[in-house]
Amino acid sequence: MEKTLIIILTVLCTLCTNTQADIQQSIRDKNHPYLVMSNEDEQDVRNAILTDSTWKQYHSYMIEGADSILVMPVLDRIVVGRRLLDTSRECLRRMLLLGYAYRLTGEEKYARRAESEMSNVGKFIDWNPTHFLDVAEMTTAMAIGYDWLFNFISDETKTLVEQAIEEKGLKPSLKKEYNENWLTNHNNWNQVCNAGITLGALAIYDKTPQLAERIINRAINSIKLPMQVYAPDGAYAEGYSYWAYGTTYNILLIDALLKTIGTDYGLSQMPGFLNTGEFIQNMILSDGKSFNYGDCNNSGRMYPPMFWLAKHSDNRQILLSEKYLLNKADKTELINYRYGLYAIIWGAKVNMDNQNVPAKKMWISSNTKVPVAMMRTCWNFNKGLSMAIKGGTAQTGHAHLDVGSFIIVDNNIRWAIDFGPQDYNSLESQGVNLWDKDQNSQRWKVFRYNNQAHNTLTFNHHYQDVNGYSPITEYSHKSDFMYAIVDMTPVYKDQIAESKRGVAIVDERYYVIRDEIRTLNKPTSVRWNMLTEANPQILDNHTIQLTQQNRKLIIKVESTAKIKAKMWSTTSPNSYDAQNSNTVFVGFEADLNPNKQETLMVKLIPEGVFDLSREIQSLNKWKNN
């Protein structure tokens, strides 16, 4: 046994030594710039600007963005709550735009201003290591600025930046009090922090090779933890917005390893990673906005990682939504998007014209940490019907109590919506313990975080069970009856005996939400809830009419239980909760008898749809529809 252990350790040491040797030789052979946009990448960008009207216009926006920075004061070290993050992110945006403008135009005014920013930030007392995302993003900014402007900035500035990256970026990342919140985690913090610090290590490798190698080797192993989340099909548990954050930095790390060392040590080949672009493409519903569960917003915006993924997965179809989102984005939005510049770098060799429309109109991730189903009747934005539902658990990053929650869109109108997140500092500054996910934690008392504020069920006014996990148990891609079924029973532990929800688009004309509930041996109240921005009108106890943008939608329930249609205010009694203006909850309440099987079947019928003759059977027969 002892002999075997010695052999294993010897092999591991040899592998580690070989890795170090590879790193040393590869990086020492490189001349700056080699991070994000190498000289070869720069030439690709120049060619794209000359030959592609989309990228020509995009380039002009980036230059305009750089020009706007020239008249701004340099950044101050402003900590908001416990975060320096806004300053770090603005520094990254400035470094990218200024560095790009200098490299593409040769005008020294951009380089001089970038040097001033680096010198200024390098003199900050620290980069706020107690909230390490701040350090990671600042280190990324300084690494890119140093690398891209290496042949311009003075020796004095070089020394200052090198010391700042080492002392305020790399070394703090090795201290347990600063890395214990991200180094072994499976969330976006791991991706962002490992990538940012690694870019810093690669930028100043020749000044501190041993420290840099330690950082690089650690990152290669540590980042595999959150990358496991993409398996098996590319879904990302933290949702649309956080996918962009974590995946952007994940790609920055992989791309940097490929450019400097010539290998990513198999990271890009981890299960699901190169397929994750399909997940994001399908998360954009027919109104051009995202399925925004958890702490995600519904902005629906162009995401630069999609261009890298399209190229490296050889799947240009995933850019159908990105082309639409890029075309509808205004100039200010693109300029202010701190890593918007990556799009032209990663997309310079990607032709977005004449893209094939995806063959599938439904995308399912059924048994991942956060199972989701997205379905649509066509791929024309602002046309047709689309629908999404989620299962999963509250024990994931940025989760809400929203199992069973759905979104519906008719053409460009989103009838069923999700509040999305509340600004974290607005809650933390009021003393809310936002990150505790125990059943009775303060997090779930935030108005928009619990199930009563989502498009799902509430029994006896109780919260969903935070430890329950609800899979998508069945689904179908058939165009005349696309559906998914979520077993919600585990998140209603001790509240009901069984709860299953099926959602469907029927005959490409209307939606169905069917809940089949079996009660325990006690009376049970149920609230069926839907959040909307439409104007509601209760027509009778089974019917609600919604009006929005001069269009109407009828919500009609069929049930074995005694149903009463209701509306509820979205105004919270808590002082710390955000305003929820121009929204209302609509739905139904019912008292369910003990030991009873009950059905709530809700049809959501867009204006102009009259044929509802198709029989909607029980969930166990949906596969036969």
C-alpha positions as CSV (number, residue, x, y, z in Angstrom):
1,M,0.0,0.0,0.0
2,E,2.8,2.4,1.0
3,K,4.7,1.6,-2.2
4,T,1.5,2.3,-4.3
5,L,1.0,5.6,-2.6
6,I,4.6,6.6,-3.3
7,I,4.1,5.8,-7.0
8,I,0.9,7.8,-7.2
9,L,2.5,10.8,-5.5
10,T,5.5,10.6,-7.8
11,V,3.3,10.6,-10.9
12,L,1.3,13.5,-9.6
13,C,4.5,15.5,-8.9
14,T,5.8,14.7,-12.3
15,L,2.6,15.9,-13.9
16,C,2.7,19.0,-11.8
17,T,6.3,19.6,-12.8
18,N,5.5,19.1,-16.5
19,T,2.6,21.5,-16.2
20,Q,4.9,24.1,-14.6
21,A,7.5,23.6,-17.3
22,D,4.9,24.0,-20.0
23,I,3.6,27.2,-18.5
24,Q,7.1,28.6,-18.0
25,Q,8.2,27.9,-21.6
26,S,5.0,29.0,-23.2
27,I,4.6,32.3,-21.4
28,R,8.2,33.3,-21.6
29,D,8.0,32.9,-25.4
30,K,5.1,35.4,-25.5
31,N,5.3,39.1,-26.1
32,H,2.6,41.4,-24.9
33,P,-0.2,41.7,-25.7
34,Y,-1.4,38.1,-25.3
35,L,-4.6,38.4,-23.1
36,V,-8.1,38.5,-24.6
37,M,-7.0,40.3,-27.8
38,S,-3.7,39.1,-29.2
39,N,-2.1,40.7,-32.3
40,E,-3.8,38.0,-34.4
41,D,-7.2,38.8,-32.8
42,E,-6.6,42.5,-33.4
43,Q,-6.0,41.8,-37.1
44,D,-9.2,39.8,-37.3
45,V,-11.1,42.8,-35.7
46,R,-9.6,45.1,-38.3
47,N,-10.7,42.9,-41.1
48,A,-14.2,42.6,-39.7
49,I,-14.5,46.3,-39.4
50,L,-13.7,46.6,-43.1
51,T,-15.9,43.8,-44.4
52,D,-18.9,43.6,-42.0
53,S,-21.3,46.5,-41.5
54,T,-22.5,45.2,-38.1
55,W,-19.0,45.2,-36.7
56,K,-18.1,48.4,-38.4
57,Q,-20.9,50.1,-36.5
58,Y,-20.1,48.3,-33.3
59,H,-16.5,49.5,-33.6
60,S,-17.6,53.1,-33.9
61,Y,-19.7,52.7,-30.7
62,M,-16.7,51.4,-28.8
63,I,-14.5,54.4,-30.0
64,E,-17.3,56.8,-29.0
65,G,-17.4,55.1,-25.6
66,A,-13.6,55.6,-25.2
67,D,-14.0,59.2,-26.2
68,S,-16.6,59.7,-23.5
69,I,-14.2,58.5,-20.8
70,L,-11.6,61.1,-21.7
71,V,-13.7,63.9,-20.1
72,M,-14.6,61.9,-17.0
73,P,-12.6,62.2,-13.7
74,V,-10.5,59.3,-12.7
75,L,-12.2,56.7,-10.4
76,D,-12.5,57.2,-6.7
77,R,-12.4,54.3,-4.2
78,I,-16.1,54.3,-3.4
79,V,-17.4,51.5,-1.2
80,V,-21.2,51.0,-1.3
81,G,-22.3,48.9,1.6
82,R,-19.7,46.1,1.6
83,R,-18.9,46.4,-2.1
84,L,-16.3,48.2,-4.2
85,L,-17.8,46.4,-7.1
86,D,-19.2,49.3,-9.0
87,T,-15.8,50.9,-9.1
88,S,-14.1,47.7,-10.1
89,R,-16.5,47.1,-12.9
90,E,-16.2,50.7,-14.2
91,C,-12.4,50.3,-14.2
92,L,-12.8,47.2,-16.3
93,R,-15.1,48.9,-18.8
94,R,-12.6,51.8,-19.1
95,M,-9.6,49.7,-19.5
96,L,-11.2,47.7,-22.3
97,L,-12.6,50.7,-24.2
98,L,-9.5,52.8,-23.8
99,G,-7.1,50.0,-24.6
100,Y,-9.1,49.0,-27.6
101,A,-9.3,52.5,-28.9
102,Y,-5.6,52.9,-28.6
103,R,-4.8,49.7,-30.3
104,L,-7.2,50.2,-33.2
105,T,-6.5,53.9,-33.8
106,G,-3.0,54.4,-32.6
107,E,-4.1,57.7,-30.9
108,E,-2.0,58.2,-27.7
109,K,-4.7,60.1,-25.9
110,Y,-6.5,56.8,-25.1
111,A,-3.3,55.2,-23.8
112,R,-2.4,58.2,-21.7
113,R,-5.8,58.2,-20.1
114,A,-5.7,54.4,-19.5
115,E,-2.3,54.8,-17.9
116,S,-3.7,57.5,-15.6
117,E,-6.5,55.2,-14.5
118,M,-4.1,52.3,-13.8
119,S,-1.8,54.5,-11.8
120,N,-4.7,55.9,-9.8
121,V,-6.3,52.5,-9.0
122,G,-2.9,51.0,-8.3
123,K,-2.6,53.5,-5.4
124,F,-5.9,52.5,-3.8
125,I,-5.2,51.2,-0.2
126,D,-6.7,47.9,-1.4
127,W,-9.3,46.4,-3.8
128,N,-11.7,45.4,-1.0
129,P,-10.7,41.7,-0.5
130,T,-13.5,41.1,2.0
131,H,-15.8,41.1,-1.0
132,F,-13.5,39.3,-3.4
133,L,-15.5,39.8,-6.5
134,D,-14.3,43.4,-6.3
135,V,-10.7,42.2,-6.3
136,A,-11.2,39.8,-9.2
137,E,-12.8,42.4,-11.5
138,M,-10.2,45.0,-10.6
139,T,-7.4,42.6,-11.2
140,T,-8.9,41.7,-14.6
141,A,-9.0,45.4,-15.5
142,M,-5.4,46.0,-14.4
143,A,-4.1,42.8,-16.2
144,I,-5.8,43.8,-19.5
145,G,-4.6,47.4,-19.2
146,Y,-1.0,46.3,-18.4
147,D,-1.0,43.7,-21.2
148,W,-2.5,45.8,-23.9
149,L,-0.5,49.0,-23.2
150,F,2.7,47.3,-22.2
151,N,4.7,49.0,-25.0
152,F,3.3,52.4,-24.1
153,I,3.2,52.9,-20.4
154,S,6.2,54.1,-18.5
155,D,8.5,51.9,-16.5
156,E,7.3,53.6,-13.3
157,T,3.7,52.8,-14.1
158,K,4.6,49.2,-15.0
159,T,6.3,48.7,-11.7
160,L,3.3,50.3,-9.8
161,V,0.8,48.0,-11.7
162,E,2.9,44.9,-11.2
163,Q,3.1,45.5,-7.5
164,A,-0.6,46.4,-7.3
165,I,-1.6,43.2,-9.1
166,E,0.7,41.1,-6.9
167,E,-0.1,42.7,-3.5
168,K,-3.7,43.6,-3.9
169,G,-4.8,40.8,-6.2
170,L,-2.8,37.6,-6.2
171,K,-1.6,37.5,-2.6
172,P,-4.9,38.2,-1.0
173,S,-6.4,35.4,-3.0
174,L,-4.2,32.9,-1.1
175,K,-5.6,34.0,2.3
176,K,-8.4,31.8,3.7
177,E,-10.3,34.7,5.1
178,Y,-10.6,36.1,1.6
179,N,-11.0,32.9,-0.5
180,E,-13.2,30.6,1.6
181,N,-16.3,32.1,0.0
182,W,-15.3,31.1,-3.6
183,L,-12.4,28.7,-3.9
184,T,-14.4,25.5,-3.3
185,N,-17.8,26.8,-4.3
186,H,-19.9,25.7,-7.3
187,N,-21.2,29.1,-8.3
188,N,-20.2,32.2,-10.3
189,W,-18.0,33.5,-7.6
190,N,-15.6,30.7,-8.3
191,Q,-15.5,31.4,-12.0
192,V,-15.1,35.1,-11.7
193,C,-12.5,35.1,-8.9
194,N,-10.4,32.3,-10.4
195,A,-10.4,33.9,-13.9
196,G,-9.7,37.4,-12.7
197,I,-6.8,36.4,-10.5
198,T,-5.4,34.1,-13.2
199,L,-5.4,36.9,-15.8
200,G,-3.4,39.0,-13.3
201,A,-1.0,36.1,-12.8
202,L,-0.5,35.6,-16.5
203,A,0.0,39.4,-17.1
204,I,2.9,39.7,-14.7
205,Y,4.1,36.1,-15.0
206,D,7.8,37.0,-15.7
207,K,7.9,39.2,-12.5
208,T,6.6,36.6,-10.1
209,P,6.7,33.1,-11.8
210,Q,6.4,30.9,-8.8
211,L,3.4,32.8,-7.4
212,A,1.8,33.0,-10.8
213,E,2.2,29.2,-11.4
214,R,0.6,28.5,-8.0
215,I,-2.4,30.7,-9.0
216,I,-2.7,29.2,-12.5
217,N,-2.6,25.6,-11.3
218,R,-5.0,26.3,-8.5
219,A,-7.5,27.9,-10.9
220,I,-7.3,25.0,-13.4
221,N,-8.4,22.6,-10.7
222,S,-10.8,24.9,-8.7
223,I,-12.9,26.1,-11.6
224,K,-13.9,22.5,-12.5
225,L,-16.3,22.7,-9.5
226,P,-18.7,25.3,-11.0
227,M,-18.2,23.9,-14.5
228,Q,-19.8,20.7,-13.3
229,V,-23.0,22.6,-13.2
230,Y,-23.2,22.8,-17.0
231,A,-23.5,19.0,-17.2
232,P,-25.0,17.2,-19.0
233,D,-26.8,19.6,-21.4
234,G,-25.5,23.1,-20.8
235,A,-28.1,24.4,-18.3
236,Y,-26.9,26.8,-15.7
237,A,-28.6,26.7,-12.3
238,E,-28.1,30.4,-11.4
239,G,-30.1,31.5,-14.4
240,Y,-29.8,33.9,-17.3
241,S,-28.0,36.9,-15.8
242,Y,-25.6,34.9,-13.7
243,W,-24.9,32.7,-16.6
244,A,-23.5,35.7,-18.4
245,Y,-21.4,36.7,-15.4
246,G,-19.9,33.3,-14.6
247,T,-19.6,32.1,-18.2
248,T,-17.9,35.3,-19.4
249,Y,-15.2,34.9,-16.9
250,N,-15.0,31.2,-17.4
251,I,-14.3,31.8,-21.1
252,L,-11.8,34.5,-20.2
253,L,-9.8,31.9,-18.3
254,I,-10.0,29.2,-20.9
255,D,-9.2,31.7,-23.7
256,A,-6.2,33.0,-21.8
257,L,-4.8,29.5,-21.2
258,L,-5.2,28.7,-24.9
259,K,-3.5,31.9,-25.9
260,T,-0.6,31.7,-23.5
261,I,0.0,28.0,-22.8
262,G,-1.6,26.5,-25.9
263,T,-4.0,24.2,-23.8
264,D,-6.9,24.7,-21.5
265,Y,-6.2,21.4,-19.8
266,G,-9.6,20.0,-21.0
267,L,-11.7,22.6,-19.4
268,S,-13.7,23.5,-22.5
269,Q,-14.4,19.8,-23.0
270,M,-16.1,19.4,-19.7
271,P,-19.7,17.9,-20.1
272,G,-22.2,20.5,-21.2
273,F,-19.9,23.5,-21.5
274,L,-19.8,23.9,-25.2
275,N,-23.5,23.2,-25.4
276,T,-24.5,25.9,-23.0
277,G,-25.1,28.4,-25.8
278,E,-28.3,26.5,-26.7
279,F,-29.6,26.9,-23.1
280,I,-29.2,30.7,-23.3
281,Q,-30.6,31.0,-26.8
282,N,-33.8,29.2,-25.6
283,M,-34.0,31.3,-22.5
284,I,-34.9,34.2,-24.7
285,L,-38.6,34.0,-25.2
286,S,-40.6,35.4,-28.1
287,D,-40.7,39.0,-26.8
288,G,-36.9,39.1,-26.8
289,K,-36.7,39.1,-23.0
290,S,-35.3,36.3,-20.8
291,F,-36.9,33.7,-18.6
292,N,-35.8,35.4,-15.4
293,Y,-36.1,33.1,-12.5
294,G,-34.3,33.7,-9.2
295,D,-32.2,36.8,-8.9
296,C,-32.1,37.4,-12.6
297,N,-33.6,40.3,-14.6
298,N,-35.5,39.9,-17.8
299,S,-33.4,42.4,-19.8
300,G,-32.6,40.0,-22.7
301,R,-29.3,41.4,-24.0
302,M,-26.5,40.4,-26.3
303,Y,-24.0,38.2,-24.5
304,P,-20.4,38.1,-25.9
305,P,-19.7,34.5,-24.7
306,M,-22.2,33.3,-27.3
307,F,-19.8,34.4,-30.1
308,W,-16.9,32.4,-28.5
309,L,-19.2,29.4,-28.0
310,A,-20.5,29.6,-31.6
311,K,-17.0,29.5,-32.9
312,H,-15.6,26.8,-30.6
313,S,-18.7,24.6,-30.8
314,D,-19.1,25.2,-34.5
315,N,-22.8,26.0,-33.9
316,R,-23.7,29.3,-35.5
317,Q,-27.5,28.7,-34.9
318,I,-27.1,29.9,-31.3
319,L,-26.4,33.4,-32.7
320,L,-30.0,33.8,-34.0
321,S,-31.1,35.4,-30.8
322,E,-27.8,37.3,-30.4
323,K,-28.2,39.0,-33.8
324,Y,-31.7,40.1,-32.8
325,L,-30.6,41.4,-29.4
326,L,-27.6,43.2,-30.9
327,N,-29.7,44.9,-33.5
328,K,-32.3,46.1,-31.0
329,A,-29.7,47.3,-28.4
330,D,-29.2,51.0,-28.4
331,K,-25.7,52.6,-28.5
332,T,-25.7,53.7,-24.9
333,E,-26.5,50.2,-23.7
334,L,-23.6,48.7,-25.7
335,I,-21.1,51.3,-24.6
336,N,-22.1,51.0,-20.9
337,Y,-22.0,47.2,-20.9
338,R,-18.6,46.6,-19.2
339,Y,-17.7,43.5,-21.2
340,G,-19.6,44.4,-24.4
341,L,-16.2,44.9,-26.1
342,Y,-15.6,41.1,-26.0
343,A,-18.3,40.7,-28.6
344,I,-16.3,42.2,-31.4
345,I,-13.1,40.3,-30.4
346,W,-14.8,36.9,-30.1
347,G,-17.2,37.6,-32.9
348,A,-14.9,39.1,-35.5
349,K,-14.6,35.9,-37.5
350,V,-18.2,34.9,-37.0
351,N,-20.6,35.7,-39.9
352,M,-24.1,36.3,-38.5
353,D,-25.8,36.5,-41.8
354,N,-28.0,33.8,-43.3
355,Q,-28.3,31.8,-40.1
356,N,-30.3,28.6,-40.0
357,V,-33.4,28.6,-37.8
358,P,-33.1,26.0,-35.0
359,A,-35.2,22.9,-35.8
360,K,-36.3,22.4,-32.2
361,K,-39.0,24.7,-30.7
362,M,-38.6,23.3,-27.2
363,W,-35.6,22.9,-24.9
364,I,-35.6,20.8,-21.8
365,S,-33.2,20.3,-18.9
366,S,-35.2,17.8,-16.8
367,N,-33.0,16.6,-13.9
368,T,-30.3,19.2,-13.4
369,K,-30.1,21.3,-10.3
370,V,-32.7,23.7,-11.7
371,P,-34.8,21.8,-14.3
372,V,-36.3,24.1,-16.9
373,A,-38.5,23.8,-20.0
374,M,-38.8,26.5,-22.6
375,M,-41.2,26.1,-25.6
376,R,-42.4,28.3,-28.5
377,T,-44.5,28.1,-31.6
378,C,-41.9,29.8,-33.9
379,W,-38.5,31.4,-33.9
380,N,-39.7,34.8,-35.2
381,F,-39.2,37.3,-32.4
382,N,-42.4,39.2,-31.4
383,K,-44.4,36.5,-33.1
384,G,-46.2,33.4,-31.8
385,L,-46.5,32.0,-28.3
386,S,-43.8,31.1,-25.9
387,M,-43.8,29.6,-22.4
388,A,-41.3,28.6,-19.7
389,I,-41.4,26.7,-16.4
390,K,-38.9,25.7,-13.8
391,G,-38.5,23.1,-11.1
392,G,-35.5,22.6,-8.9
393,T,-34.7,23.7,-5.4
394,A,-34.0,26.8,-3.3
395,Q,-30.6,25.4,-2.4
396,T,-28.8,26.9,-5.4
397,G,-27.2,30.2,-6.0
398,H,-29.5,33.2,-6.2
399,A,-32.6,31.0,-5.9
400,H,-36.1,32.1,-4.9
401,L,-39.0,30.0,-3.7
402,D,-40.4,29.7,-7.2
403,V,-40.7,26.0,-8.1
404,G,-43.5,25.6,-10.6
405,S,-43.4,29.2,-11.6
406,F,-44.1,30.0,-15.3
407,I,-43.8,32.8,-17.8
408,I,-46.1,33.2,-20.8
409,V,-45.6,35.4,-23.8
410,D,-48.0,36.1,-26.7
411,N,-46.2,37.8,-29.6
412,N,-44.5,40.7,-27.8
413,I,-46.7,40.8,-24.7
414,R,-45.5,39.1,-21.5
415,W,-48.7,38.3,-19.7
416,A,-47.2,36.3,-16.8
417,I,-44.0,37.9,-15.4
418,D,-41.5,37.6,-12.6
419,F,-40.3,40.4,-10.4
420,G,-36.7,39.4,-10.6
421,P,-34.2,40.6,-8.1
422,Q,-34.0,43.4,-5.6
423,D,-30.9,45.4,-5.2
424,Y,-28.8,43.5,-2.7
425,N,-27.5,46.6,-0.9
426,S,-31.0,48.0,-0.4
427,L,-31.7,44.9,1.7
428,E,-28.4,44.4,3.4
429,S,-28.3,48.1,4.5
430,Q,-31.6,47.4,6.3
431,G,-30.1,44.6,8.2
432,V,-31.7,41.8,6.2
433,N,-29.6,38.5,6.3
434,L,-30.1,37.9,2.6
435,W,-27.8,34.9,2.1
436,D,-29.1,32.5,4.7
437,K,-31.3,29.8,3.0
438,D,-32.7,28.0,6.0
439,Q,-36.4,27.5,6.1
440,N,-37.1,30.4,8.5
441,S,-34.4,32.7,7.3
442,Q,-35.0,36.4,6.5
443,R,-34.3,35.8,2.9
444,W,-37.7,34.3,2.3
445,K,-39.5,37.2,4.1
446,V,-38.4,39.5,1.3
447,F,-41.6,40.1,-0.6
448,R,-40.6,39.1,-4.0
449,Y,-38.5,36.1,-3.0
450,N,-41.1,33.7,-1.7
451,N,-43.7,31.5,-3.5
452,Q,-46.6,33.9,-2.7
453,A,-45.0,36.4,-5.2
454,H,-44.4,33.9,-8.0
455,N,-46.6,32.2,-10.5
456,T,-47.0,29.0,-8.5
457,L,-49.1,27.5,-5.7
458,T,-49.2,28.4,-2.0
459,F,-50.9,26.0,0.5
460,N,-52.2,27.3,3.9
461,H,-50.1,30.5,3.4
462,H,-46.9,28.5,3.9
463,Y,-43.5,28.8,2.1
464,Q,-42.2,26.1,-0.1
465,D,-39.8,23.7,1.5
466,V,-36.3,25.1,0.9
467,N,-34.8,21.6,0.9
468,G,-37.2,20.0,-1.6
469,Y,-36.2,19.2,-5.1
470,S,-38.7,19.1,-8.0
471,P,-37.8,17.4,-11.3
472,I,-39.4,17.7,-14.7
473,T,-40.8,14.2,-14.9
474,E,-42.2,14.2,-18.4
475,Y,-42.3,16.3,-21.6
476,S,-43.1,16.3,-25.3
477,H,-41.9,18.3,-28.3
478,K,-45.1,17.7,-30.4
479,S,-46.1,20.9,-32.0
480,D,-49.8,20.5,-31.3
481,F,-49.3,19.7,-27.6
482,M,-45.9,20.8,-26.3
483,Y,-45.8,20.2,-22.6
484,A,-43.7,19.7,-19.4
485,I,-44.8,18.2,-16.1
486,V,-43.1,19.2,-12.8
487,D,-43.5,17.0,-9.7
488,M,-43.8,19.8,-7.0
489,T,-44.6,17.4,-4.2
490,P,-41.1,17.6,-2.5
491,V,-41.4,21.4,-2.1
492,Y,-44.7,21.1,-0.3
493,K,-43.6,18.5,2.3
494,D,-46.2,18.1,5.1
495,Q,-48.5,20.6,3.3
496,I,-50.1,18.2,0.8
497,A,-49.7,14.5,-0.2
498,E,-49.1,15.2,-3.9
499,S,-48.8,18.2,-6.2
500,K,-48.0,17.9,-9.9
501,R,-48.1,20.7,-12.4
502,G,-48.3,20.4,-16.2
503,V,-47.9,23.3,-18.6
504,A,-48.7,23.1,-22.3
505,I,-49.1,25.1,-25.5
506,V,-52.2,23.6,-27.1
507,D,-52.6,23.6,-30.9
508,E,-50.1,26.5,-31.0
509,R,-53.0,28.8,-29.9
510,Y,-53.4,28.9,-26.1
511,Y,-51.8,27.8,-22.8
512,V,-52.8,25.3,-20.2
513,I,-51.7,25.1,-16.6
514,R,-53.0,21.9,-15.0
515,D,-52.4,21.2,-11.3
516,E,-53.4,17.9,-9.8
517,I,-53.4,17.9,-6.0
518,R,-54.0,15.2,-3.4
519,T,-54.6,16.6,0.1
520,L,-53.6,15.2,3.5
521,N,-56.1,14.3,6.2
522,K,-56.7,18.0,7.0
523,P,-58.5,20.9,5.4
524,T,-56.2,22.8,3.0
525,S,-56.4,26.2,1.4
526,V,-54.7,26.8,-2.0
527,R,-53.8,30.0,-3.8
528,W,-53.1,29.9,-7.5
529,N,-51.1,33.0,-8.3
530,M,-49.9,34.9,-11.4
531,L,-48.0,38.2,-11.5
532,T,-48.9,40.5,-14.4
533,E,-48.5,44.1,-15.6
534,A,-51.9,43.9,-17.3
535,N,-55.1,45.5,-16.2
536,P,-57.3,42.8,-14.7
537,Q,-61.1,42.4,-14.5
538,I,-62.8,39.6,-12.6
539,L,-65.7,38.4,-14.9
540,D,-66.9,35.7,-12.5
541,N,-65.5,33.3,-9.9
542,H,-63.9,31.2,-12.7
543,T,-62.8,33.9,-15.1
544,I,-60.4,36.9,-15.2
545,Q,-59.8,39.1,-18.2
546,L,-56.5,40.8,-18.6
547,T,-55.9,43.8,-20.9
548,Q,-52.5,45.1,-22.1
549,Q,-51.4,47.0,-25.1
550,N,-54.9,46.9,-26.4
551,R,-54.9,43.1,-26.4
552,K,-56.8,40.8,-24.1
553,L,-56.2,37.5,-22.5
554,I,-58.8,35.3,-20.7
555,I,-57.8,33.3,-17.6
556,K,-60.4,30.6,-17.1
557,V,-60.3,27.8,-14.5
558,E,-62.0,24.5,-14.5
559,S,-61.9,22.7,-11.2
560,T,-63.5,20.0,-9.0
561,A,-63.1,22.4,-6.1
562,K,-65.0,25.5,-5.2
563,I,-63.1,28.3,-6.8
564,K,-63.1,32.1,-6.2
565,A,-61.2,34.4,-8.5
566,K,-59.2,37.1,-6.7
567,M,-56.7,39.9,-7.1
568,W,-54.0,40.8,-4.6
569,S,-51.9,43.9,-4.1
570,T,-48.1,43.8,-4.9
571,T,-47.4,46.5,-2.2
572,S,-45.3,45.1,0.6
573,P,-45.8,45.9,4.3
574,N,-42.1,45.7,4.9
575,S,-40.0,48.9,4.8
576,Y,-37.1,47.2,3.2
577,D,-38.9,45.8,0.2
578,A,-38.8,47.5,-3.3
579,Q,-41.7,49.1,-4.9
580,N,-43.6,46.9,-7.3
581,S,-45.5,49.6,-9.2
582,N,-47.8,48.8,-12.1
583,T,-48.1,45.1,-11.2
584,V,-50.9,43.0,-9.7
585,F,-51.4,39.4,-8.6
586,V,-54.3,37.6,-10.2
587,G,-55.6,34.1,-9.6
588,F,-57.8,31.9,-7.5
589,E,-58.3,30.6,-4.0
590,A,-60.0,27.4,-3.0
591,D,-60.6,25.4,0.2
592,L,-59.7,21.7,-0.5
593,N,-61.3,18.9,1.5
594,P,-59.2,16.3,3.4
595,N,-57.9,13.2,1.6
596,K,-59.2,14.4,-1.7
597,Q,-57.9,14.4,-5.2
598,E,-58.5,17.9,-6.7
599,T,-57.7,19.5,-10.1
600,L,-57.1,23.1,-11.0
601,M,-57.0,23.4,-14.8
602,V,-56.4,26.9,-16.0
603,K,-56.6,27.9,-19.7
604,L,-54.9,31.2,-20.7
605,I,-56.6,32.2,-23.9
606,P,-55.2,35.0,-26.2
607,E,-57.8,37.3,-27.8
608,G,-59.2,35.8,-31.0
609,V,-58.9,32.2,-30.0
610,F,-62.3,30.5,-29.9
611,D,-61.8,26.8,-30.5
612,L,-61.2,25.2,-27.1
613,S,-62.9,22.0,-28.0
614,R,-59.8,19.8,-27.5
615,E,-60.1,17.7,-24.4
616,I,-57.3,18.2,-21.9
617,Q,-56.9,15.0,-20.1
618,S,-55.3,14.1,-16.7
619,L,-51.6,14.5,-16.5
620,N,-50.9,10.8,-16.7
621,K,-52.5,10.8,-20.1
622,W,-50.8,13.8,-21.6
623,K,-48.3,11.6,-23.4
624,N,-51.3,10.4,-25.5
625,N,-52.5,14.0,-26.4
